[in-house]
Amino acid sequence: MNKSLDFHLQNSTYAIFHSNDSRYQDLSLNMLYEELNAASLNDVIEDCDDTETPYGTCISPWDAANCLLDTARTVKFVRGLAAAIRKKRKKQSGKKVSILYAGCGPFATLALPVTALFNPNQIGFTVLDIHEASIKNAQRIVEIMNISAYFDDFVCQNALDYPSANQDKKFDIIITETMTAGLLNEPQAAITTALSDMLEPDGIFVPEQIIIGVKLKAEKILNQPAIPLGTIFLLTKDTKPDKYIPLLKANTKTPPTAEDGLEYGIMLTTQIKIFGPHILQEGESAITMHVPIKKTYKKEDGSQIRIAYPLGGGINEVRVKAF
Ligand SMILES: C[S@@+](CC[C@H](N)C(=O)[O-])C[C@H]1O[C@@H](n2cnc3c(N)ncnc32)[C@H](O)[C@@H]1O
């Protein structure tokens, strides 16, 4: 037991569940981050780089650790996970809720505060990451904190290979945060598609829904509200297109409110419905920032905008055409 780490986890848990003061949440998560770092296998973590896959980059343990500091993201994902567990517990009274946490990073960040709310006979985590350094470190943190009883398994594997290697396994809840804004760069879409068959019939996928939209933003004109062109992609556990949904293709129409002669930038928007009322809104976190994909669109270029890109691909792979 590490008393200081324990204290800062309790403090962060309080800030997450009982406060809406973002400065208090920031401060307590920063202090927890410092303590987690101090207790970590830093040589092992720093030695491990990103891993590239055809469906996106699996970010390095170091970068994954830093995700904790995106306060709005961490607070809302943890609240959403806790709400999903409560809902499951109500439905299956008495039965332990099994949770697969895919892409746990070196701290198993989203699981830690939740252990303060339940008993080990109520929830059991299987945590998984492609990076051995992350799995080793997460296991170490859990042991130091004396919360091993909440963890059923630590798995070092590509999440995309996990279902075929474990065909009889099912989970009540699956959680993954392996994304950046616009569902670019990281493999959230592929992981959601690959893992959703591992849910029990009434199982909950966290996040429940990721909504990608498009907006026009007038260049060089301050305070002009962006013009929404609509949703171009919805990722849920039921999204079942091509294998691992590699390509997003969509057409949008420019509404009449776009002004002739003005130059617009085109941006991707992201909203994440984590669970129930816990929603990460556009621009609230690094993973829901607007992503500019083309500058200098003019209405006379055409009223339809076509967008295509591989989910998990880089920004330079986004194709935008007006016609
Ligand atoms: C954005 S970080 C999130 C870290 C932590 N879960 C959090 O929420 O703070 C994503 C993590 O997912 C892991 N990951 C990404 N793609 C993966 C894959 N295909 N299989 C297993 N792990 C993956 C990365 O190694 C990284 O640790």
The ligand as a Tripos MOL2 file, in Angstrom:
@<TRIPOS>MOLECULE
LIG
   27    29     1     0     0
SMALL
NO_CHARGES

@<TRIPOS>ATOM
      1 C1         -5.4920    6.8890  -25.7880 C.3       1 LIG1
      2 S1         -4.6090    5.7170  -24.8020 S.3       1 LIG1
      3 C2         -5.6900    5.5810  -23.4210 C.3       1 LIG1
      4 C3         -5.0070    5.1560  -22.1530 C.3       1 LIG1
      5 C4         -5.9370    4.9570  -20.9500 C.3       1 LIG1
      6 N1         -6.9030    3.9260  -21.2230 N.3       1 LIG1
      7 C5         -6.6830    6.2100  -20.6150 C.2       1 LIG1
      8 O1         -7.8940    6.2570  -20.9090 O.co2     1 LIG1
      9 O2         -6.1190    7.1350  -20.0480 O.co2     1 LIG1
     10 C6         -4.8920    4.2730  -25.7630 C.3       1 LIG1
     11 C7         -4.2390    2.9870  -25.2770 C.3       1 LIG1
     12 O3         -4.7470    1.9270  -26.0750 O.3       1 LIG1
     13 C8         -3.7000    1.0710  -26.4840 C.3       1 LIG1
     14 N2         -4.0950    0.5070  -27.7700 N.ar      1 LIG1
     15 C9         -4.3350    1.1800  -28.9190 C.ar      1 LIG1
     16 N3         -4.6710    0.3290  -29.8890 N.ar      1 LIG1
     17 C10        -4.6360   -0.9210  -29.3620 C.ar      1 LIG1
     18 C11        -4.8670   -2.2080  -29.8800 C.ar      1 LIG1
     19 N4         -5.1890   -2.4040  -31.1670 N.pl3     1 LIG1
     20 N5         -4.7660   -3.2510  -29.0420 N.ar      1 LIG1
     21 C12        -4.4300   -3.0730  -27.7450 C.ar      1 LIG1
     22 N6         -4.1670   -1.8840  -27.2020 N.ar      1 LIG1
     23 C13        -4.2670   -0.8090  -28.0030 C.ar      1 LIG1
     24 C14        -2.4820    1.9510  -26.5670 C.3       1 LIG1
     25 O4         -1.3230    1.1620  -26.4360 O.3       1 LIG1
     26 C15        -2.7300    2.9140  -25.3910 C.3       1 LIG1
     27 O5         -2.2040    2.3800  -24.2210 O.3       1 LIG1
@<TRIPOS>BOND
     1     1     2 1
     2     2     3 1
     3     2    10 1
     4     3     4 1
     5     4     5 1
     6     5     6 1
     7     5     7 1
     8     7     8 2
     9     7     9 1
    10    10    11 1
    11    11    12 1
    12    11    26 1
    13    12    13 1
    14    13    14 1
    15    13    24 1
    16    14    15 ar
    17    14    23 ar
    18    15    16 ar
    19    16    17 ar
    20    17    18 ar
    21    17    23 ar
    22    18    19 1
    23    18    20 ar
    24    20    21 ar
    25    21    22 ar
    26    22    23 ar
    27    24    25 1
    28    24    26 1
    29    26    27 1
@<TRIPOS>SUBSTRUCTURE
     1 LIG1         1 GROUP 0 **** ****
